[in-house]
């Protein structure tokens, strides 16, 4: 899914935010805003989805989503690991430019992010699932939904209960 949404971000930022710095009042965009859903799955590629022609892996939800969405044939990540690829998607900058070029590092201060830009436009920016980006002040999610509580193996044994960080 990283493949699909890296280009969706580029399109969305280009079409919706083009000239946003010149706008003093974002209210003019209020009634013309599209709904935006970024569906980001870990460790998946185009070869894991029937949307891209895989003959034997059924992915009906992804296929239904693709029928009503933009589907891209060429998109790439600048760093094929979790936090850097996510920050690239959320900032529109290569990991080396945004500061998060390896896991467990943060974006640089002052880097504008998609949650910040969407918030300025009046969107509710909800994160459902894993964040794995930081610092929190750079990613002002309106609301967070953590994964369902379940036993998760940890190096020091098992942890049960609500997962709040990753």
Buried (B, 14 or more C-beta within 10 A) or exposed (E): BBBBBBBBBBEBBEEBBEEBEEEEEBEEBEEEEEEEEBEBBEEBEBEBBBBBEEEEEEBEEBBEBBEEBEBBEEBEBBBEEBBBBBBBBBBBBBBEBBBBBEEEBBBBEEBBBBBBBBBEBEBEBEBEBBBBBBEEEBBEBEEEEBEEEEEEEEEEEEEEEEBEEE
